[in-house]
Every structure is written in C-alpha cells, then in structure tokens.
Amino acid sequence: MLNRRQVIKKLSVVPLIGSLESNAAPPAPPIDWVKDLGIRTFINAAGTYTSMTGSLMPDEVMLAIRNASTSFMMLDDVQTKVGERIASITHAEAAVVTAGCFSALTLGLAGVLTGTDQAKVEALPHLEGTGMKSEVIMQKGHSIGYSHALTNTGCRIIYIETREELEKAISERTALMWFLNIQSDKGQIGHEEWVTIAKKKGIPTMIDIAADVPPVENLWRFNDMGFDLVCVSGGKAMRGPQSAGILMGKKHLIEAARLSMPPRGSTIGRGMKVNKEEIIGMYAALDRFVKLDQKKEWQIWEQRTATIENAAKSVSGVTTKVTHPPLGNHTPTLNVAWDSSKIRLDTKGLLEKLRNGEPSIEVMGAGPAAINITTWMLKSGEEKIVASRLKEVLSQAAR
Ligand SMILES: *Cc1c(COP(=O)(O)O)cnc(C)c1O
C-alpha cells in the first residue's frame, strides 16, 4: 500500500489538465530555449530597466500565469473582475490592467477625450472637427520622453512653469492636467496645488507614478489625494509581467478608457493588448507586493548593498556612497567612483569587463569613472558574486 507521501508523488506526475491532443506523446524533457537561442543572461545589479527586461516574476506570479493559461475566459470579464480587486486595494473607484504604464497614459487620456462616445473612440487620434479637447498641460520640469504616450492620442502638450502661466493656459481646449511624480521636485507646483487648481477649473488630472513603488503606500496615496487617474508600471518593483501596468481612478474614466482597449478594434489601443495571463499575473504580483514585509525587503537590500560597498571600497582609489532616491526607484543605490589616476579604467571599460565575465553582470554607468548599483533585482547570494568580481576588476586595473 502506498503511504500518503507516495500517493502525492504519484499524483504529481499525472497531468492535471487534459491535453489538447488526444494522442499526445509523453512529454519530452523541456528545452532550455534561452540557452538554445544563445541569449546572454546576467546578474542584474543595475535595476528595473526596460532594456534589461524589467524584473523577474516571482513563483506566485508564474503560478498564476500558468493557471490562467489553461482555460478560456472572456477578456472583458477578466479585466472587470481583476479591476474590481485592484481598485479595492488601491482606494480607486475602478482599475484596469494595461500594457505597461505607457499604455495606461495613452488609454487614460483617450478615455478623458472620448467619454463613452463610440464615434469619438473611433476618430482618435484625429481630434479636429470632433468636438474633442486637444491639449494636455504639464510643468516644464515634468517633461520626459514618455509624454509621447499623451501625444499618441492626437493631443499637443502645453508647457507651463508658474501658477500664473497655468491659470492662463487653461482653456476650453484643455483635456488634462498631467503630473509626473518622479520629477515633482522639478516643478514649482506641488501635487495638492495641482489637484486643487484642476478641480476648481473642472479639468481632469493624471499622475504618472511608473517607477514610484515602493513605498507601497504610493499605490493609494494619489487616489486618496484626488487625482482622477493614476498610472503605474507592473513590471518594475512590483515584479509583475514586464508588459503590464495599471490604470486606476474614477469609474467613468476607466469605463471610457476601456472602450479604446482590446477586445475592441477600430481603436488606438488595439495594439496594446494584455492577455489573460498578464492580467491575472499582474493581480497576483500586486497581491504579493502589498502583503510583503517591506521592512524586511529593505533590510535585505541594505545588507546586500553593504556587502558590495565593503568590497569595492577596500580597493585603494575607490570611494563609495549610498543614497536612497526619494521619489522613484526608491531603493538603496550604491555609487562607486574611482580616481582614474590610480585605477586605469573608464566606466565603459568596467562595464565591459563585468559584462564579459562569467557570470555576466550588469551595472549602470554614472559618469566618466563611476557606476551605480542597486541590489533589489538580485537573487539571494548574487551580491557576493558582484562584490568579488567588482573588487577583482578594480584591483586588476590599479596602477
Ligand atoms: C518606466 C516608466 C514609464 C513606462 O512604463 P512601462 O510600464 O514600461 O510602460 C512611464 N513613465 C515613467 C516615469 C517611467 O519610469
């Protein structure tokens, strides 16, 4: 007779789901496609960069994705059910999973422009003669490349600096007042004042907080503050799918934004599809993230940072400094700089040596003879490899 453990073991090799092929052969050992394709993998001591594929999805997220992939569902039903859960976590009236924060910006503005008028939805990005508004106001200091997400709707951007300029810029053409949290220290007008002026003038507001969790509280802080729409990336610190993000805010605006989203075609958002696996994976990542012991996470990052810092600064000519960017990418950030009269290596040379080593390591350049390192994307133990390799490369170049 089998004991309980043996029964469980036996069960685990029986496929849990029916195969699509009736006469499927027994599964072959999985092919490691990454290896097969010859794709370089590396230790990510840089951070959550799109070019480096963002973050690694934790087991909870991968299991959610795997599970979601085994059944058909109506795409709208998935978005509605997941959206309700996300909204209740984030103090928003409603929410929807988008193809990253960039697509949340585009779709949120689309919703503002069109409302639930189907003819307007199909007219985008052509605004002329449709009765739709056509301008987005932002502070000059908040300008970044990602504002292309806003002009994708056909709108143009009006840049202002002072409160006086803002009041003058608001007109019957103003669709949205946009705010960029990570550069909120680069504008004269703060969050609350921005929202207050907008409310007084009846203009909707949107805030981009793409890379600005942790702190976890930022997920609800700006909904509480009164921003009508809040946009965040899913594949940065939250470690959801890299291709996912969240648009949250006022119910009527989320409803309107969804009219520009798949499954509906004839829309500017049809190419911004998020599949059921990504939507449910995003929710699983959010659920995990809000339940995380954030203090413990922070301690782990600090310990790893100290390990690398101690190794680096043991090399003569190297200086180190740890900062904690307050507005976005809020994680211990180690700056390692060296005196190039003592260490014969420029930043590019160091990056190449780390990249071409075994294992390959990525860090960020930060000037002619300096790099930045963050430890939040490391797997546990990798900090030791980064520490010893960095020390080795710097020592070898010491004159
Ligand atoms: C990363 C980022 C985006 C784009 O987010 P995705 O999730 O990659 O689409 C937009 N705005 C800011 C400020 C960002 O940092």
PDBQT file of the ligand as one rigid body, heavy atoms in Angstrom, charges set to zero:
ROOT
HETATM    1  C1  LIG A 401       9.042  53.169 -16.855  1.00  0.00    +0.000 C 
HETATM    2  C2  LIG A 401       8.304  54.442 -16.988  1.00  0.00    +0.000 A 
HETATM    3  C3  LIG A 401       7.208  54.571 -17.879  1.00  0.00    +0.000 A 
HETATM    4  C4  LIG A 401       6.828  53.453 -18.814  1.00  0.00    +0.000 C 
HETATM    5  O1  LIG A 401       6.348  52.371 -18.107  1.00  0.00    +0.000 OA
HETATM    6  P1  LIG A 401       6.130  50.940 -18.782  1.00  0.00    +0.000 P 
HETATM    7  O2  LIG A 401       5.470  50.148 -17.709  1.00  0.00    +0.000 OA
HETATM    8  O3  LIG A 401       7.473  50.434 -19.179  1.00  0.00    +0.000 OA
HETATM    9  O4  LIG A 401       5.250  51.159 -19.968  1.00  0.00    +0.000 OA
HETATM   10  C5  LIG A 401       6.496  55.752 -17.887  1.00  0.00    +0.000 A 
HETATM   11  N1  LIG A 401       6.843  56.791 -17.085  1.00  0.00    +0.000 NA
HETATM   12  C6  LIG A 401       7.907  56.719 -16.250  1.00  0.00    +0.000 A 
HETATM   13  C7  LIG A 401       8.232  57.895 -15.392  1.00  0.00    +0.000 C 
HETATM   14  C8  LIG A 401       8.674  55.552 -16.170  1.00  0.00    +0.000 A 
HETATM   15  O5  LIG A 401       9.701  55.470 -15.326  1.00  0.00    +0.000 OA
ENDROOT
TORSDOF 0
